[in-house]
Amino acid sequence: MPWFKVEDAAPADGERVLIHDGRENRVEVGRRVGGRWFVENTADGRLTEVEGVTHWAPLLDSEEYDPADD
């Protein structure tokens, strides 16, 4: 699975992806909406803005991800 630097590429607006938060050194499911990054609360689906995202990767079950593109 490829990881992309946020300054090199961005996922489709609103697409669920894995994000690496460089400040907290954690990996979570999130999305980029309107140029800002959000993590998704798995309990209630709410989005919380997060800063410090350095990398993102497509989810393996994502319709947007095609391993042939790697």
N, CA, C and O atoms as CSV, one atom per row, in Angstrom:
chain,resi,resn,atom,element,x,y,z
A,1,MET,N,N,0.855,-1.171,0.000
A,1,MET,CA,C,0.000,0.000,0.000
A,1,MET,C,C,0.900,1.233,0.000
A,1,MET,O,O,1.792,1.356,0.840
A,2,PRO,N,N,0.665,2.139,-0.938
A,2,PRO,CA,C,1.501,3.337,-1.003
A,2,PRO,C,C,1.075,4.392,0.016
A,2,PRO,O,O,-0.109,4.548,0.313
A,3,TRP,N,N,2.053,5.100,0.537
A,3,TRP,CA,C,1.797,6.271,1.390
A,3,TRP,C,C,2.228,7.491,0.599
A,3,TRP,O,O,3.267,7.481,-0.062
A,4,PHE,N,N,1.425,8.543,0.672
A,4,PHE,CA,C,1.692,9.773,-0.061
A,4,PHE,C,C,1.945,10.917,0.911
A,4,PHE,O,O,1.263,11.036,1.928
A,5,LYS,N,N,2.925,11.758,0.597
A,5,LYS,CA,C,3.134,12.981,1.371
A,5,LYS,C,C,2.009,13.944,1.024
A,5,LYS,O,O,1.630,14.069,-0.141
A,6,VAL,N,N,1.476,14.624,2.032
A,6,VAL,CA,C,0.350,15.525,1.780
A,6,VAL,C,C,0.726,16.678,0.857
A,6,VAL,O,O,-0.140,17.222,0.172
A,7,GLU,N,N,1.995,17.057,0.825
A,7,GLU,CA,C,2.376,18.148,-0.068
A,7,GLU,C,C,2.561,17.679,-1.512
A,7,GLU,O,O,2.674,18.506,-2.417
A,8,ASP,N,N,2.594,16.353,-1.738
A,8,ASP,CA,C,2.771,15.825,-3.089
A,8,ASP,C,C,1.459,15.421,-3.756
A,8,ASP,O,O,1.333,15.512,-4.978
A,9,ALA,N,N,0.491,14.979,-2.970
A,9,ALA,CA,C,-0.775,14.490,-3.539
A,9,ALA,C,C,-1.867,14.569,-2.486
A,9,ALA,O,O,-1.597,14.585,-1.285
A,10,ALA,N,N,-3.102,14.618,-2.959
A,10,ALA,CA,C,-4.244,14.664,-2.044
A,10,ALA,C,C,-5.302,13.671,-2.514
A,10,ALA,O,O,-5.479,13.472,-3.716
A,11,PRO,N,N,-6.000,13.054,-1.574
A,11,PRO,CA,C,-7.097,12.167,-1.983
A,11,PRO,C,C,-8.273,12.997,-2.488
A,11,PRO,O,O,-8.292,14.221,-2.352
A,12,ALA,N,N,-9.240,12.317,-3.066
A,12,ALA,CA,C,-10.460,12.999,-3.493
A,12,ALA,C,C,-11.126,13.617,-2.265
A,12,ALA,O,O,-11.076,13.050,-1.173
A,13,ASP,N,N,-11.739,14.761,-2.446
A,13,ASP,CA,C,-12.395,15.454,-1.341
A,13,ASP,C,C,-13.437,14.541,-0.694
A,13,ASP,O,O,-14.354,14.062,-1.361
A,14,GLY,N,N,-13.289,14.307,0.603
A,14,GLY,CA,C,-14.228,13.488,1.360
A,14,GLY,C,C,-13.949,12.001,1.354
A,14,GLY,O,O,-14.624,11.261,2.070
A,15,GLU,N,N,-12.975,11.523,0.571
A,15,GLU,CA,C,-12.652,10.093,0.518
A,15,GLU,C,C,-12.063,9.629,1.852
A,15,GLU,O,O,-11.189,10.296,2.406
A,16,ARG,N,N,-12.529,8.504,2.364
A,16,ARG,CA,C,-11.971,7.928,3.586
A,16,ARG,C,C,-10.607,7.312,3.269
A,16,ARG,O,O,-10.485,6.501,2.350
A,17,VAL,N,N,-9.583,7.701,4.033
A,17,VAL,CA,C,-8.221,7.218,3.842
A,17,VAL,C,C,-7.570,7.019,5.206
A,17,VAL,O,O,-8.101,7.453,6.229
A,18,LEU,N,N,-6.423,6.365,5.211
A,18,LEU,CA,C,-5.598,6.325,6.416
A,18,LEU,C,C,-4.770,7.597,6.448
A,18,LEU,O,O,-4.239,8.020,5.422
A,19,ILE,N,N,-4.659,8.204,7.613
A,19,ILE,CA,C,-3.833,9.400,7.734
A,19,ILE,C,C,-2.813,9.190,8.843
A,19,ILE,O,O,-3.097,8.546,9.854
A,20,HIS,N,N,-1.625,9.742,8.640
A,20,HIS,CA,C,-0.581,9.717,9.662
A,20,HIS,C,C,-0.479,11.114,10.244
A,20,HIS,O,O,-0.165,12.078,9.545
A,21,ASP,N,N,-0.747,11.201,11.525
A,21,ASP,CA,C,-0.672,12.458,12.265
A,21,ASP,C,C,0.737,12.546,12.844
A,21,ASP,O,O,1.060,11.857,13.811
A,22,GLY,N,N,1.566,13.390,12.255
A,22,GLY,CA,C,2.948,13.518,12.682
A,22,GLY,C,C,3.111,14.094,14.078
A,22,GLY,O,O,4.109,13.822,14.745
A,23,ARG,N,N,2.147,14.884,14.528
A,23,ARG,CA,C,2.243,15.465,15.871
A,23,ARG,C,C,2.059,14.413,16.953
A,23,ARG,O,O,2.805,14.380,17.932
A,24,GLU,N,N,1.062,13.555,16.770
A,24,GLU,CA,C,0.749,12.525,17.765
A,24,GLU,C,C,1.348,11.167,17.405
A,24,GLU,O,O,1.252,10.216,18.180
A,25,ASN,N,N,1.973,11.079,16.216
A,25,ASN,CA,C,2.551,9.839,15.712
A,25,ASN,C,C,1.535,8.700,15.763
A,25,ASN,O,O,1.788,7.648,16.351
A,26,ARG,N,N,0.379,8.931,15.133
A,26,ARG,CA,C,-0.672,7.916,15.105
A,26,ARG,C,C,-1.209,7.781,13.687
A,26,ARG,O,O,-1.074,8.683,12.860
A,27,VAL,N,N,-1.819,6.634,13.432
A,27,VAL,CA,C,-2.461,6.363,12.149
A,27,VAL,C,C,-3.933,6.120,12.423
A,27,VAL,O,O,-4.288,5.299,13.269
A,28,GLU,N,N,-4.792,6.838,11.703
A,28,GLU,CA,C,-6.235,6.720,11.897
A,28,GLU,C,C,-6.955,6.855,10.568
A,28,GLU,O,O,-6.383,7.317,9.580
A,29,VAL,N,N,-8.215,6.447,10.556
A,29,VAL,CA,C,-9.051,6.679,9.387
A,29,VAL,C,C,-9.516,8.125,9.433
A,29,VAL,O,O,-9.968,8.618,10.466
A,30,GLY,N,N,-9.397,8.781,8.313
A,30,GLY,CA,C,-9.812,10.171,8.251
A,30,GLY,C,C,-10.189,10.550,6.843
A,30,GLY,O,O,-10.306,9.697,5.962
A,31,ARG,N,N,-10.376,11.831,6.639
A,31,ARG,CA,C,-10.699,12.347,5.311
A,31,ARG,C,C,-10.265,13.799,5.215
A,31,ARG,O,O,-10.126,14.497,6.220
A,32,ARG,N,N,-10.058,14.228,3.999
A,32,ARG,CA,C,-9.690,15.622,3.724
A,32,ARG,C,C,-10.904,16.281,3.085
A,32,ARG,O,O,-11.395,15.834,2.048
A,33,VAL,N,N,-11.374,17.336,3.710
A,33,VAL,CA,C,-12.558,18.041,3.221
A,33,VAL,C,C,-12.233,19.536,3.179
A,33,VAL,O,O,-11.874,20.136,4.192
A,34,GLY,N,N,-12.363,20.112,2.011
A,34,GLY,CA,C,-12.109,21.547,1.864
A,34,GLY,C,C,-10.698,21.953,2.233
A,34,GLY,O,O,-10.474,23.061,2.720
A,35,GLY,N,N,-9.734,21.051,2.002
A,35,GLY,CA,C,-8.337,21.364,2.300
A,35,GLY,C,C,-7.933,21.140,3.742
A,35,GLY,O,O,-6.780,21.382,4.101
A,36,ARG,N,N,-8.859,20.679,4.586
A,36,ARG,CA,C,-8.553,20.404,5.994
A,36,ARG,C,C,-8.721,18.910,6.263
A,36,ARG,O,O,-9.525,18.238,5.617
A,37,TRP,N,N,-7.951,18.401,7.228
A,37,TRP,CA,C,-7.970,16.983,7.575
A,37,TRP,C,C,-8.837,16.747,8.805
A,37,TRP,O,O,-8.844,17.541,9.746
A,38,PHE,N,N,-9.570,15.632,8.773
A,38,PHE,CA,C,-10.450,15.259,9.876
A,38,PHE,C,C,-10.285,13.779,10.184
A,38,PHE,O,O,-10.062,12.975,9.279
A,39,VAL,N,N,-10.394,13.415,11.464
A,39,VAL,CA,C,-10.471,12.005,11.863
A,39,VAL,C,C,-11.931,11.695,12.141
A,39,VAL,O,O,-12.712,12.574,12.503
A,40,GLU,N,N,-12.280,10.440,11.966
A,40,GLU,CA,C,-13.652,10.001,12.116
A,40,GLU,C,C,-13.812,9.227,13.420
A,40,GLU,O,O,-13.070,8.278,13.673
A,41,ASN,N,N,-14.771,9.624,14.244
A,41,ASN,CA,C,-15.083,8.909,15.471
A,41,ASN,C,C,-15.857,7.660,15.082
A,41,ASN,O,O,-16.949,7.765,14.523
A,42,THR,N,N,-15.316,6.480,15.366
A,42,THR,CA,C,-15.959,5.240,14.954
A,42,THR,C,C,-17.269,4.978,15.687
A,42,THR,O,O,-18.115,4.240,15.183
A,43,ALA,N,N,-17.451,5.562,16.853
A,43,ALA,CA,C,-18.669,5.329,17.628
A,43,ALA,C,C,-19.869,6.074,17.050
A,43,ALA,O,O,-20.965,5.520,16.964
A,44,ASP,N,N,-19.660,7.325,16.656
A,44,ASP,CA,C,-20.810,8.109,16.202
A,44,ASP,C,C,-20.630,8.748,14.820
A,44,ASP,O,O,-21.534,9.430,14.336
A,45,GLY,N,N,-19.483,8.537,14.187
A,45,GLY,CA,C,-19.265,9.054,12.845
A,45,GLY,C,C,-18.930,10.528,12.759
A,45,GLY,O,O,-18.770,11.059,11.660
A,46,ARG,N,N,-18.819,11.197,13.889
A,46,ARG,CA,C,-18.477,12.626,13.861
A,46,ARG,C,C,-17.048,12.828,13.396
A,46,ARG,O,O,-16.174,11.989,13.612
A,47,LEU,N,N,-16.836,13.965,12.752
A,47,LEU,CA,C,-15.504,14.314,12.279
A,47,LEU,C,C,-14.905,15.370,13.195
A,47,LEU,O,O,-15.580,16.318,13.595
A,48,THR,N,N,-13.625,15.195,13.522
A,48,THR,CA,C,-12.891,16.148,14.344
A,48,THR,C,C,-11.663,16.584,13.560
A,48,THR,O,O,-10.897,15.749,13.078
A,49,GLU,N,N,-11.477,17.895,13.434
A,49,GLU,CA,C,-10.326,18.390,12.686
A,49,GLU,C,C,-9.029,18.016,13.392
A,49,GLU,O,O,-8.930,18.065,14.618
A,50,VAL,N,N,-8.044,17.644,12.592
A,50,VAL,CA,C,-6.736,17.277,13.121
A,50,VAL,C,C,-5.674,18.024,12.320
A,50,VAL,O,O,-5.779,18.169,11.102
A,51,GLU,N,N,-4.660,18.490,13.022
A,51,GLU,CA,C,-3.541,19.177,12.371
A,51,GLU,C,C,-2.317,18.283,12.432
A,51,GLU,O,O,-2.258,17.362,13.246
A,52,GLY,N,N,-1.364,18.545,11.595
A,52,GLY,CA,C,-0.113,17.804,11.632
A,52,GLY,C,C,-0.092,16.553,10.774
A,52,GLY,O,O,0.813,15.730,10.910
A,53,VAL,N,N,-1.083,16.389,9.883
A,53,VAL,CA,C,-1.087,15.225,8.999
A,53,VAL,C,C,0.054,15.366,8.006
A,53,VAL,O,O,0.168,16.379,7.317
A,54,THR,N,N,0.898,14.342,7.938
A,54,THR,CA,C,2.061,14.376,7.052
A,54,THR,C,C,1.917,13.454,5.855
A,54,THR,O,O,2.452,13.734,4.782
A,55,HIS,N,N,1.186,12.341,6.037
A,55,HIS,CA,C,1.044,11.339,4.978
A,55,HIS,C,C,-0.373,10.776,4.979
A,55,HIS,O,O,-1.082,10.842,5.983
A,56,TRP,N,N,-0.770,10.224,3.843
A,56,TRP,CA,C,-2.053,9.536,3.751
A,56,TRP,C,C,-1.894,8.334,2.826
A,56,TRP,O,O,-0.988,8.289,1.993
A,57,ALA,N,N,-2.794,7.358,2.987
A,57,ALA,CA,C,-2.793,6.155,2.153
A,57,ALA,C,C,-4.230,5.734,1.902
A,57,ALA,O,O,-5.086,5.897,2.772
A,58,PRO,N,N,-4.504,5.192,0.718
A,58,PRO,CA,C,-5.866,4.728,0.446
A,58,PRO,C,C,-6.195,3.514,1.305
A,58,PRO,O,O,-5.318,2.715,1.632
A,59,LEU,N,N,-7.462,3.388,1.664
A,59,LEU,CA,C,-7.915,2.182,2.354
A,59,LEU,C,C,-7.946,1.052,1.339
A,59,LEU,O,O,-8.269,1.273,0.172
A,60,LEU,N,N,-7.619,-0.135,1.767
A,60,LEU,CA,C,-7.566,-1.256,0.831
A,60,LEU,C,C,-8.918,-1.568,0.217
A,60,LEU,O,O,-8.982,-2.090,-0.896
A,61,ASP,N,N,-10.003,-1.258,0.923
A,61,ASP,CA,C,-11.330,-1.522,0.373
A,61,ASP,C,C,-11.895,-0.316,-0.367
A,61,ASP,O,O,-13.066,-0.312,-0.746
A,62,SER,N,N,-11.077,0.697,-0.571
A,62,SER,CA,C,-11.524,1.918,-1.227
A,62,SER,C,C,-11.793,1.674,-2.711
A,62,SER,O,O,-11.007,1.004,-3.380
A,63,GLU,N,N,-12.883,2.206,-3.219
A,63,GLU,CA,C,-13.171,2.118,-4.644
A,63,GLU,C,C,-12.181,2.954,-5.447
A,63,GLU,O,O,-11.984,2.720,-6.640
A,64,GLU,N,N,-11.558,3.934,-4.787
A,64,GLU,CA,C,-10.611,4.810,-5.465
A,64,GLU,C,C,-9.246,4.144,-5.650
A,64,GLU,O,O,-8.465,4.573,-6.500
A,65,TYR,N,N,-8.943,3.087,-4.857
A,65,TYR,CA,C,-7.615,2.487,-4.875
A,65,TYR,C,C,-7.557,1.325,-5.849
A,65,TYR,O,O,-8.366,0.400,-5.767
A,66,ASP,N,N,-6.616,1.366,-6.757
A,66,ASP,CA,C,-6.372,0.274,-7.697
A,66,ASP,C,C,-4.914,-0.118,-7.566
A,66,ASP,O,O,-4.037,0.650,-7.961
A,67,PRO,N,N,-4.624,-1.329,-7.005
A,67,PRO,CA,C,-3.228,-1.744,-6.820
A,67,PRO,C,C,-2.425,-1.734,-8.112
A,67,PRO,O,O,-1.200,-1.620,-8.070
A,68,ALA,N,N,-3.081,-1.850,-9.251
A,68,ALA,CA,C,-2.372,-1.821,-10.526
A,68,ALA,C,C,-1.707,-0.475,-10.770
A,68,ALA,O,O,-0.780,-0.373,-11.573
A,69,ASP,N,N,-2.178,0.556,-10.078
A,69,ASP,CA,C,-1.593,1.883,-10.232
A,69,ASP,C,C,-0.286,2.052,-9.482
A,69,ASP,O,O,0.431,3.027,-9.707
A,70,ASP,N,N,0.042,1.118,-8.590
A,70,ASP,CA,C,1.275,1.231,-7.783
A,70,ASP,C,C,2.505,1.031,-8.635
A,70,ASP,O,O,3.625,1.091,-8.127
